[in-house]
Amino acid sequence: MQRRSFLKGAGVVTVVVAGGGVWRAYDQGVFSVGQGPAYEPWKDWRKDSNKEDGLLALVRAAILAASPHNTQPWLFKVTSSSIELYIDTKRNVGALDPYLREEHIGMGCALENLMLAAAANDYQANLTFFPGKLGPIPAEPAPELLAHIDLATGDLATGKREASELYDAIPRRHTNRGAYLPHKQIPPEFVEALSSLASNESDVKMFLFTSEADRKKIVEISSAANAEIYSDPEVERGSNRWIRIRWSEVQKFRDGLTIDAIGLPPIATAIGKMMPLWMLRWAASRGPKNGYSNLMLSASLIGIIAVRDRCDREHCLRAGRIWQRSHLLATARGLAGRPCNEAVEMIDHEKALEKPAKRAGLLAEVLGDAVWQPTFVFYMGYPTLTARASPRRPIEDVVV
């Protein structure tokens, strides 16, 4: 079942609920949106801000970051004065991300939250990256060290907490997969602020597109890439590993893509949660034509984050920090955001299958600058629906 079709297909079926359907609604969490152990990390993320448990306050913020398919590939080694960040390479989406490039971007998102939390909790943070190049998914996946953060307090710290609108937005940042308001334009001052987020980065650059012509060109590339990449059974298989349909699975695994977070209206969400898997598949096969393209075009802005070397591990982490920072800024200013990465995923897909680099060429034309290599695509606008939280693994599962 294609991810994009699954995410929208549940909205095309009407189900009459009677008798035993009430129990199914209860059993499937229809009345428990955002509740249960899987969602507690969003509510107690500031639990340790008094430093009784040392640096765990920073980890609690970090695990609320974005990650591809909500795989949450992070692990943290915490001491009294430092945190090491590891990527758990077995938490991957397979052929959709054959070099773990997007998983590394997700690690950068977690790193950004951690650094924001360090400043907000009066820590002076000194970040060190461990250099390396991306490669194929290891045959025997194991944790890999990506970054080390030394954290000083007392006389070495600033003496004041540096909370910011980005830090305060951490528990409200959720991927909004619903439609946006196409005629509500984004203020120029927000576009300017968004553009400046990467201004201090020498290896990362932000490209923003607001004109209809530019956005249509990117949507055409993305839509075609979406159709092609999910026609590969291996891609679909790797993606489907992370779809959590049953409420019991959501609470057990505390990761992946859930019906609550796919951007449907409340009634359609409730209906989707009560459908058996066969009905969801049937609905997915009958989703609206051009639904994904229309979603993208409903947003007033499309952005591309580019790096000098998309296979450089540190560049991936830095790009992830910029995406997390961008999404937090949008959240703080009342906007919504969503990744739309099929075109850049196709760059990796074409490389892995030794096909001509078609998508790299198309995106290079969009950027108009051959120096920069696109690694992340997103869109932003004003939402029509409130985004729901995705489940999160407990801190005990990610601290080693």
C-alpha positions as CSV (number, residue, x, y, z in Angstrom):
1,M,0.0,0.0,0.0
2,Q,1.6,3.3,-1.1
3,R,2.2,5.7,1.8
4,R,0.7,8.7,0.1
5,S,-2.4,6.8,-0.9
6,F,-2.8,5.3,2.5
7,L,-2.5,8.7,4.2
8,K,-5.4,10.1,2.2
9,G,-7.4,7.1,1.1
10,A,-9.2,6.6,4.5
11,G,-11.2,9.8,3.8
12,V,-13.1,8.4,0.8
13,V,-15.0,5.7,2.8
14,T,-18.1,6.1,4.9
15,V,-18.7,3.6,7.7
16,V,-21.9,3.2,9.6
17,V,-21.0,2.3,13.2
18,A,-23.5,0.4,15.3
19,G,-23.5,-2.3,18.0
20,G,-20.1,-3.8,18.2
21,G,-18.7,-0.8,16.3
22,V,-18.8,1.2,19.5
23,W,-16.4,-1.3,21.1
24,R,-14.1,-1.1,18.1
25,A,-14.1,2.7,18.3
26,Y,-12.9,2.4,21.9
27,D,-10.4,-0.4,21.2
28,Q,-8.9,1.6,18.3
29,G,-8.4,4.8,20.4
30,V,-11.0,6.9,18.6
31,F,-11.8,8.5,22.0
32,S,-8.1,8.7,23.1
33,V,-6.4,10.9,20.5
34,G,-3.0,11.9,21.9
35,Q,-3.5,9.9,25.0
36,G,-1.7,6.9,26.5
37,P,2.0,6.2,27.2
38,A,3.0,6.7,23.6
39,Y,2.2,10.4,23.9
40,E,3.4,11.2,27.4
41,P,6.8,12.5,26.2
42,W,5.0,15.5,24.7
43,K,3.5,16.4,28.0
44,D,6.4,15.8,30.4
45,W,9.3,17.0,28.3
46,R,10.2,19.7,30.8
47,K,10.0,17.3,33.7
48,D,13.8,17.5,34.4
49,S,14.3,21.2,33.8
50,N,15.3,21.7,37.5
51,K,18.4,19.6,36.7
52,E,17.6,16.9,39.3
53,D,18.3,14.3,36.7
54,G,21.1,16.3,35.0
55,L,21.1,16.4,31.3
56,L,18.0,14.2,30.7
57,A,16.0,17.5,30.2
58,L,18.0,18.0,27.0
59,V,17.2,14.4,25.8
60,R,13.5,14.9,26.6
61,A,13.5,17.8,24.2
62,A,15.6,16.0,21.6
63,I,13.2,13.1,21.2
64,L,10.4,15.4,20.2
65,A,12.2,16.1,16.9
66,A,11.1,15.2,13.4
67,S,12.4,12.0,11.7
68,P,11.6,10.1,8.5
69,H,8.5,8.0,8.9
70,N,8.8,8.8,12.6
71,T,11.5,6.1,12.9
72,Q,13.2,8.0,15.8
73,P,16.7,6.6,15.0
74,W,18.5,8.4,17.9
75,L,20.4,7.1,20.9
76,F,22.1,9.1,23.6
77,K,25.0,8.4,25.9
78,V,24.6,10.8,28.9
79,T,27.2,11.6,31.5
80,S,27.3,14.4,34.1
81,S,28.9,16.8,31.7
82,S,28.3,15.5,28.1
83,I,26.0,13.8,25.7
84,E,27.0,11.7,22.8
85,L,24.6,11.3,19.8
86,Y,24.4,8.0,18.0
87,I,22.3,6.9,15.0
88,D,20.6,3.5,15.4
89,T,21.1,2.3,11.8
90,K,18.6,-0.6,12.2
91,R,15.8,1.9,12.5
92,N,15.5,2.6,8.8
93,V,13.0,2.7,5.9
94,G,15.0,0.4,3.6
95,A,15.1,1.1,-0.1
96,L,13.3,4.5,0.3
97,D,16.5,5.8,2.0
98,P,19.3,3.4,0.8
99,Y,22.1,5.5,2.2
100,L,20.4,6.6,5.4
101,R,20.7,10.2,4.3
102,E,17.2,11.1,5.6
103,E,17.8,9.3,8.9
104,H,20.9,11.5,9.4
105,I,18.8,14.5,8.7
106,G,16.4,13.3,11.4
107,M,19.4,13.0,13.7
108,G,20.2,16.7,12.9
109,C,16.6,17.6,13.9
110,A,17.1,15.9,17.3
111,L,20.5,17.7,17.7
112,E,18.8,21.1,17.1
113,N,16.2,20.5,19.8
114,L,19.0,19.4,22.1
115,M,21.0,22.5,21.5
116,L,18.0,24.7,22.0
117,A,17.3,22.9,25.3
118,A,20.9,23.4,26.4
119,A,20.7,27.1,26.1
120,A,17.3,27.2,27.7
121,N,18.6,25.3,30.7
122,D,21.7,27.4,31.2
123,Y,24.3,25.1,29.7
124,Q,27.2,26.2,27.6
125,A,27.3,23.6,24.8
126,N,30.4,22.8,22.7
127,L,29.5,20.6,19.7
128,T,31.9,18.3,17.9
129,F,30.9,16.4,14.8
130,F,32.5,13.0,13.8
131,P,33.2,13.2,10.1
132,G,32.2,10.5,7.6
133,K,30.5,9.7,4.3
134,L,27.2,8.1,3.8
135,G,27.1,4.5,2.6
136,P,24.7,1.7,1.9
137,I,22.6,0.4,4.9
138,P,25.0,-1.9,6.8
139,A,24.3,-5.6,6.5
140,E,24.6,-5.8,10.3
141,P,23.2,-2.5,11.5
142,A,24.7,-1.1,14.7
143,P,24.8,2.3,16.5
144,E,27.2,4.8,15.0
145,L,28.6,7.9,16.9
146,L,27.8,11.2,15.1
147,A,28.4,14.0,17.6
148,H,29.7,14.8,21.0
149,I,28.3,17.7,23.1
150,D,30.3,19.0,26.1
151,L,28.0,20.8,28.5
152,A,29.3,23.3,31.1
153,T,27.4,24.8,34.0
154,G,28.2,27.2,36.9
155,D,31.0,29.7,36.3
156,L,31.5,28.5,32.7
157,A,27.9,29.0,31.7
158,T,26.1,32.2,31.0
159,G,24.3,32.5,34.3
160,K,20.9,32.9,32.6
161,R,18.5,30.7,30.7
162,E,18.2,31.5,27.0
163,A,14.7,30.4,26.3
164,S,13.4,31.4,22.8
165,E,10.3,31.1,20.7
166,L,11.9,28.1,19.0
167,Y,12.5,26.3,22.3
168,D,9.0,27.1,23.5
169,A,7.5,25.7,20.2
170,I,9.1,22.3,20.6
171,P,6.0,20.6,22.1
172,R,3.7,22.2,19.5
173,R,5.7,21.3,16.4
174,H,3.9,18.5,14.5
175,T,3.9,17.7,10.8
176,N,0.7,19.0,9.3
177,R,-0.4,16.7,6.4
178,G,-3.8,18.3,5.9
179,A,-4.7,20.9,3.3
180,Y,-3.6,24.5,3.7
181,L,-5.3,27.8,2.9
182,P,-4.1,28.5,-0.7
183,H,-5.2,32.2,-0.8
184,K,-3.7,33.2,2.6
185,Q,-0.2,34.5,1.8
186,I,2.7,34.2,4.1
187,P,4.0,37.5,5.4
188,P,7.2,38.8,3.8
189,E,8.8,39.2,7.2
190,F,8.4,35.5,7.9
191,V,9.9,34.5,4.5
192,E,12.8,36.8,5.4
193,A,13.3,35.3,8.8
194,L,13.1,31.8,7.3
195,S,15.6,32.6,4.7
196,S,18.1,33.9,7.4
197,L,18.1,30.7,9.4
198,A,20.9,29.2,7.4
199,S,22.8,32.5,7.0
200,N,25.6,31.4,9.4
201,E,26.1,28.0,7.7
202,S,28.8,27.7,5.2
203,D,27.7,24.3,4.0
204,V,23.9,24.7,4.0
205,K,21.7,27.0,2.0
206,M,18.0,27.7,1.9
207,F,16.1,28.2,-1.3
208,L,12.5,29.5,-1.0
209,F,9.9,29.7,-3.7
210,T,6.6,31.6,-3.4
211,S,5.6,32.2,-7.0
212,E,3.0,30.0,-8.5
213,A,5.1,29.1,-11.5
214,D,8.1,28.0,-9.4
215,R,5.9,26.0,-7.0
216,K,4.1,24.2,-9.9
217,K,7.4,23.2,-11.4
218,I,8.5,21.7,-8.1
219,V,5.1,20.0,-7.6
220,E,5.3,18.4,-11.0
221,I,8.8,17.0,-10.2
222,S,7.7,15.8,-6.8
223,S,4.4,14.2,-7.9
224,A,6.1,12.3,-10.7
225,A,8.8,11.1,-8.3
226,N,6.2,10.1,-5.7
227,A,4.5,7.9,-8.3
228,E,7.7,6.3,-9.5
229,I,9.4,5.6,-6.2
230,Y,6.4,3.9,-4.6
231,S,6.0,1.7,-7.6
232,D,9.1,-0.2,-6.4
233,P,7.9,-3.1,-4.2
234,E,11.1,-2.8,-2.0
235,V,10.4,0.8,-1.3
236,E,6.8,0.1,-0.4
237,R,7.8,-2.8,1.8
238,G,10.3,-0.7,3.7
239,S,7.8,2.1,4.1
240,N,5.0,-0.1,5.3
241,R,7.1,-1.4,8.2
242,W,6.5,2.0,9.9
243,I,2.7,2.3,9.4
244,R,0.9,1.7,12.7
245,I,-2.8,1.1,12.1
246,R,-3.9,-0.7,15.3
247,W,-4.1,1.4,18.5
248,S,-2.4,-1.4,20.4
249,E,0.6,-1.2,18.0
250,V,0.8,2.6,18.5
251,Q,1.0,2.1,22.2
252,K,3.4,-0.8,22.0
253,F,6.0,0.5,19.4
254,R,5.5,4.2,20.0
255,D,6.8,5.2,16.6
256,G,5.9,5.2,13.0
257,L,3.0,6.8,11.0
258,T,-0.4,6.8,12.6
259,I,-3.9,7.5,11.3
260,D,-4.2,10.3,13.9
261,A,-1.3,12.2,12.3
262,I,-2.1,11.8,8.6
263,G,-4.1,15.1,8.2
264,L,-7.7,13.9,7.9
265,P,-10.7,15.8,9.4
266,P,-11.7,14.4,12.8
267,I,-14.7,12.4,11.5
268,A,-12.6,10.8,8.7
269,T,-9.8,10.1,11.2
270,A,-12.2,8.3,13.5
271,I,-13.6,6.3,10.6
272,G,-10.2,5.4,9.4
273,K,-9.2,4.1,12.8
274,M,-12.2,1.7,12.9
275,M,-11.5,0.3,9.4
276,P,-9.9,-3.2,9.1
277,L,-6.7,-3.3,7.1
278,W,-8.4,-4.7,3.9
279,M,-10.8,-1.8,3.9
280,L,-8.0,0.8,4.3
281,R,-6.2,-0.8,1.4
282,W,-9.4,-0.7,-0.7
283,A,-9.9,3.0,0.2
284,A,-6.3,3.8,-0.6
285,S,-6.7,2.4,-4.1
286,R,-9.5,4.9,-4.6
287,G,-7.9,8.1,-3.3
288,P,-8.6,11.4,-5.2
289,K,-6.7,12.0,-8.4
290,N,-3.8,14.5,-8.1
291,G,-4.5,14.6,-4.3
292,Y,-0.8,15.0,-3.4
293,S,-0.2,17.6,-6.0
294,N,-3.2,19.6,-4.8
295,L,-2.0,19.4,-1.2
296,M,1.4,20.8,-2.1
297,L,-0.1,23.6,-4.2
298,S,-2.3,24.6,-1.3
299,A,0.8,25.8,0.5
300,S,2.0,29.3,-0.3
301,L,5.7,28.5,0.0
302,I,8.0,25.6,-1.0
303,G,11.5,25.4,0.3
304,I,14.6,23.4,-0.6
305,I,17.5,22.9,1.8
306,A,20.7,22.3,-0.1
307,V,24.2,21.3,1.0
308,R,27.6,21.3,-0.7
309,D,27.9,17.5,-0.4
310,R,24.7,15.5,0.2
311,C,26.8,12.4,1.0
312,D,28.7,14.1,3.8
313,R,27.5,13.0,7.2
314,E,28.0,16.4,8.9
315,H,26.3,18.2,6.1
316,C,23.2,16.0,6.6
317,L,23.2,16.8,10.3
318,R,23.5,20.5,9.6
319,A,20.6,20.3,7.1
320,G,18.5,18.5,9.7
321,R,19.2,21.3,12.2
322,I,18.0,23.9,9.7
323,W,14.8,21.9,8.9
324,Q,14.0,21.6,12.6
325,R,14.7,25.2,13.2
326,S,12.5,26.2,10.2
327,H,9.6,24.0,11.4
328,L,9.9,25.4,14.9
329,L,9.9,29.0,13.6
330,A,6.8,28.2,11.5
331,T,5.0,26.7,14.5
332,A,5.9,29.7,16.7
333,R,4.5,32.1,14.1
334,G,1.2,30.2,13.5
335,L,2.1,28.4,10.3
336,A,2.3,24.7,9.4
337,G,4.9,22.7,7.6
338,R,5.5,19.3,6.0
339,P,8.3,17.5,4.2
340,C,7.8,16.5,0.5
341,N,11.0,14.7,-0.2
342,E,10.1,12.3,-3.0
343,A,12.3,14.1,-5.6
344,V,15.4,14.0,-3.4
345,E,14.6,10.4,-2.4
346,M,14.6,9.6,-6.1
347,I,18.1,10.9,-6.4
348,D,19.3,8.3,-3.9
349,H,17.0,5.7,-5.5
350,E,18.4,6.3,-9.0
351,K,22.0,6.1,-7.6
352,A,21.3,2.9,-5.8
353,L,19.8,1.3,-8.9
354,E,22.6,2.8,-11.1
355,K,20.1,4.7,-13.2
356,P,20.7,8.1,-14.9
357,A,20.6,11.0,-12.4
358,K,17.3,12.5,-13.8
359,R,16.0,14.1,-10.6
360,A,19.3,15.6,-9.6
361,G,19.3,17.4,-13.0
362,L,15.7,18.6,-12.7
363,L,16.2,20.0,-9.2
364,A,19.5,21.6,-10.2
365,E,17.5,23.5,-12.9
366,V,15.1,24.7,-10.2
367,L,17.9,25.9,-7.9
368,G,19.8,27.5,-10.8
369,D,23.0,27.0,-8.9
370,A,25.1,23.9,-9.5
371,V,27.2,24.4,-6.4
372,W,24.4,23.4,-4.1
373,Q,22.9,19.9,-3.9
374,P,19.3,19.6,-2.8
375,T,18.7,17.3,0.2
376,F,15.4,18.3,1.7
377,V,12.1,19.7,0.3
378,F,9.2,21.1,2.3
379,Y,6.2,23.3,2.0
380,M,4.6,25.7,4.4
381,G,1.4,27.7,4.8
382,Y,-1.6,28.3,7.0
383,P,-3.3,25.1,8.0
384,T,-7.0,24.2,7.7
385,L,-6.7,21.5,10.4
386,T,-4.8,21.2,13.7
387,A,-1.9,18.7,13.4
388,R,-1.8,15.8,15.9
389,A,1.2,14.6,17.7
390,S,3.0,11.4,16.7
391,P,3.9,8.7,19.3
392,R,7.3,8.9,20.9
393,R,9.5,6.2,22.5
394,P,10.2,6.6,26.2
395,I,13.5,8.1,27.3
396,E,14.5,4.8,28.8
397,D,14.6,3.3,25.3
398,V,16.9,5.8,23.8
399,V,19.5,6.4,26.6
400,V,22.4,3.9,26.5
